[in-house]
Amino acid sequence: MTSTGFFAQVSDTVKENKTAIQNLIIVLLVFSGEEFFEVAIFKCPCDPVRREFYSWMFIVGPAITLYVLGVLVNNKTWRIVTGCCKASNGCVEFCKPRKVCSGGCFGLFEVSFRALVGSFAWLVLAFMNSIFYACAVSNSLCQEGQDSPQLNESDKALSQSIGWVLLVGSSLLLLVLLLLWRMCSSYTYEQRRYAKLYAEVERQKFLEKAQVDAGKRADETLEMFFSQEDLKIEDRDGWKKACKAWSNISLVGSKYMADCGYTTLHEWAILQRTGKGDIENPDGDASDQSEKFTTVQY
């Protein structure tokens, strides 16, 4: 096998097992983080009251944080929730299944399930490490000259047992869920591979077409704006007209909320084509622009 063929085979394998490889990377990062917490940060306090809260925060806190980060970094989260409140029937339409369990609520469940990988990995490693749990349940007192209490070996053994239960239980549950998911799938194995390939090609083609179309429309809008007579400054009154023309498309220090265009310039062009005049006063009446813009400092 040539080097080109080998790398092509490796690339195909990575693409087919993308999710599994991502989960493996997450577990390795969590393992590294757990080792760092144990060595560089965690110190079991002598005060029994502080000890319990402090130790449980090291067990539960990172798990919750990893779950939240897993939801936030998943692009599917934002594909599902963005604009859902403006759907025709609001949340009802959002949660309504489309065909076979592909509604918004099921999508959020899938996102949440994927985000649990990092959290479960942390919990398993934290209990396997045994120091966090043993410190949380320890009733030992610090000896004179010691900064930390002597931890009970039986507490460490119980912590590792809990870790094994979590690992085995989550593995079996994951196996059952994956088997049920694949068994109930409407695709065969080869059809599923083709569907993934099609989705990837479609995404790439969409971005290419969108870039061409957006460039064309942006050129038309910019040509329309810069061809205005108001931008031809010849005297003091011309300067005022030019400032007003720039003001119509300017929004400094704020984030534009789309009304009838993607940007303020795009909206201006649409209103000009439909004969409704400036953005600031499209209907000929004085209007409060606070309804169309929300201040979000950059």
HELIX and SHEET records of a PDB file:
HELIX    1   1 SER A    3  GLU A   16  1                                  14    
HELIX    2   2 LYS A   18  PHE A   36  1                                  19    
HELIX    3   3 PHE A   37  ILE A   41  3                                   5    
HELIX    4   4 PRO A   48  LEU A   72  1                                  25    
HELIX    5   5 ASN A   75  VAL A   81  1                                   7    
HELIX    6   6 CYS A   84  LYS A   86  5                                   3    
HELIX    7   7 CYS A   91  CYS A   95  1                                   5    
HELIX    8   8 GLY A  104  ASN A  129  1                                  26    
HELIX    9   9 ILE A  131  VAL A  137  1                                   7    
HELIX   10  10 GLU A  153  MET A  183  1                                  31    
HELIX   11  11 TYR A  189  PHE A  226  1                                  38    
HELIX   12  12 GLU A  229  LEU A  231  5                                   3    
HELIX   13  13 ARG A  236  ILE A  249  1                                  14    
HELIX   14  14 THR A  264  ARG A  273  1                                  10    
HELIX   15  15 GLN A  289  GLU A  291  5                                   3    
SHEET    1   A 2 LYS A 255  TYR A 256  0                                        
SHEET    2   A 2 PHE A 293  THR A 294 -1                                        
END                                                                             
